[in-house]
Amino acid sequence: MLRITDARTGHPVPAAPVRRGLTRVEVHAPAHGTGALRVLLVADVLVRALELDGTPVWAHRTGDPEQAGLRAAAAALGIRPFEDTGGGAAGLGGAQALHVAPADADVPDGVRVGVARVEVLDGVPPWMAGVDAPDAVPTEGAGPDPTALRLALLSERRDVPVRIDAASLGEAADTLGRWRRAVADWARLPSRPVPEPLRVRLRTAWEDDLDVPAVLRVLREVEDDPDLPPGARFETYAYADRLLGLELTREIGMHA
């Protein structure tokens, strides 16, 4: 069961206290900036984790819906769009409410999922730095891979400030390229199920306050484990990517 630390109290609580009961994820993202992207990304991963557990989710966003640059940047990062509800939602008073917001934000009653700030340094493309300019977001195959920013933001726990610069983006892009090529190679060989100990470790990681960096550490171990069959490595990466959203299988069939 996914447990989230409530930023109001500092105590862990079940993200879905009623088994298979509706959970409402309310996203309070700033108007622009990489910090806003990080809030949207945490909400996206939170929804994925709930869905992997079979929990029905209604995710929506408060605030100004007319933010074309932020919408374009979020789409480039593979963040699924959230329904816009202006100042809030009504009619679901019985649903568990998880409020994903900057750590210092004032949000309505409910569990507050705090997201720490992002510091953007030199060498980062303008749209990645949060410039509200939808035309600056590169199309597929042009400019830096937007998924590298997704990985860079996921590499720290959501409650830890993160710094983004050219070096961290380059490292994330190198990791993505290596993993995608490896997954494509593993996919050529007979599939094997995800070993149960690995499945347990992955779920234990993300169900512990959405500890995505721990999930990434498991993948790094799998990458270098010579005793694990390639087919099992493939299925492990594909399974974890249902949470991560890094498109790790997208190069299957692209390499001779």
N, C-alpha and C positions, 0 to 999 in steps of 0.2 A: 504494500500500500504506500502510495506517495505521501510523504510528510513534508510540510513546508514550515520554515521558521517564520512566525508572525513577527514582522518588524516592530509592531506595537509593543509586544510583550517579551520578545526574545525567546519564546517557547515554541517547540515544534507542535504542529497540529495536523490532523489528517486533511489532505487537500480535498478529499471527497468523503465526508463523514458518513454519508448514507450510501451503502453499496448500490452501485448502478443508479444513484440519484443524480439529478441534474446539478451540475456545477457551473456557476457563472463566472467567467473571467472578464473583468473590467479593466481596460487598459487606459492609463492616464499618461500619455506621452506628451512631452513638450512640443511646441509648434515646429521646431526644426533642430538640427544638430545631430552629431553622432550619438549623443546621449539619448536622444529620442529614438534613434535606430536601435540602440541597445535595449531600451524598454520594450519596443515592439518585438525584438528578437527573443527576449526572455519570455514574453507572453506566447510567442509562437511555439517555443520549445515546451513550455508548460502545457499548452493545449495538446501537443503531440504526446507528452507523457501521460496525460489523463486518458487520451483516446487509446493508447497502447494498453491501458488497464481496463478498457471497456467502459469508461465513464462518459456519459453524454455531456457535452460541453456547449454552452452558448457564449461565444466570445464577441465582445463589442468594445468600441472605442468611444471615449468622451472627447469633448473639445471641438475645435474648428475642423470640419471635414475638408475644407478647401486648402489642402496642403499638397499641391501637385508634386513638388520636389521630393518631399518626404515619402509620398506614395510611390514614386518612381524608384527611389533608392531602396525602399523596403521590398518592392517587387524584385529588384535586381538581386537582393540577398536571399530570395526564395521565401520571404515571409508572406504567409497567406493573408489576404486582406481580412480585416475585421469589420463587422457591421458598425456603422456610425449611428450613435444615439444621442448626439449633442451633449447635454449635461448629465445624462444618466439613463437608467432604465427602470421601468415600473412593471408590475404585474408578475414578478418572479420573487416575491418576498420570501417564499419558502426555500429558495435555492441557496446553496452555499455560495458566498461571494468571495472571490479572490481578487484583490486590487493590485495590479502590477503597476508600479509607479517609481519615480526617482526616490531615493532613500529619504530625502527631506521633504517630500510632498505631503500635503494635507489632503487625505482622501476620506470618503465616507466610512461608516462602520463596516467592519468585516476584516478578513485576514489581509494584511498588507504584505505584499511580496516586494521588498525593497530592492532597487537596482542602483548600484553605485555609479559614480560619474565616469566619464571617458575623457582622457586628455589626448588631444590630437596634436602631433608634432609636425615638423617640416617634412616635406617629401610625400605627403598624402594627397591624392587627387582631390580636387575641390568637392565633388559630390560625396566622396567618402568622409570628408571633413564636415559634412552637414550643410553645405551651401544649398539653399533652396532654389535649385535650378534644374528642373526635370530634363531639359535638353542636354545637360552635361553628363547624365548617366549613360555610360557606354552601352551600345547594343552588344549582343552576343558575338564574341570573337574579336571585339575591338576594345583596346585598352586593358587595364588590369582586370583579372577575374574577380568579379564582385564577391564570389563565394570565399575568396581569401579573407575578406573583411569579416564575413560571417564566422569563419574558423578562428580568426584572431580575437574576436569578441567572445567566442565561446571558450577560449583557452584559460580564462580566469573565472572563478566563481562569481555569480551575479552580484554578491554583496562586497566584492573587492574591486577597488578602482582599477581601471585598465588604461595603459598607454598604447596608442597606436602611432606608429611611425613607418617609414619606408622599410626599415629592417624587419619589423614584426610582420608587415604585410608580405615581404619577400619570403620570409621563413614559412608563413602560412601557405603561400602559393606553391613553394617547393614541396611541402608536405602533401598538399592536395594532389599535385601532379604525380608524386611518387605513389600515393595510395591508389589513385585512379588507375595508373598503369598496372599496379600489382593486382588489383581487383579484376581488371580485364584479363590478365594472365591466368589468375586462379580460375576464372570462369570457363576456361577451355578444358579443364579437367573435371572428372566426376564430382558431383556435389556430395557433401557430407553434412549431416545436421550440426547445428551449433552445439558444441559440447556443453552439457548441462552446467558444469562449474562456471564456464564462461558466461552463459546466459544469466546465472544467478548473480555473478559479479556485476554484470552490466546493469541489471535491474536494481540491485542493491545500491549501486552508485547513483543512478538518477532518481531513485525513490527516496534517497537521503538528501532532502532539501535541494533537489535538482542539481546534483554535483556532476555537471558535465565534464569538467576537467578530469575527474576520475574515470569517466567513460573513455575519454581520449587516451588516458594512460593504459587502459586495457587494450585498446587497439594497437598502441605502440608495442606492447608485449606480444600480441598476436602476430604482428608484422615480422618480428624477429625470432619467433619460436620455430626452430627447425623440426620439432617433433609433431607439429600440428599439420595434418594433411591440407593441401591447398584448397580442396573443396570446403573444408570446415572453416578455413580462414575467410573464404568468400562469403559463406553464409553468415559468419559472425559480423563481418563488415556491413553486409546488406541489412542485417537485423538492427545493428546500432544506428545505421543511417536513417532508419524510420524515425528516430528521435532527433538526430543531428541535422538532417536536411542538407547534407553537403554534396549530394549528387555523386556519391562515390562509385556508382555503377554506370555512369554515363559514357565511359569510353569502351564499354564491352562491344566487341566486333569492329573496333576502329583500327586495331593494330594487326598487322599480318603475322 
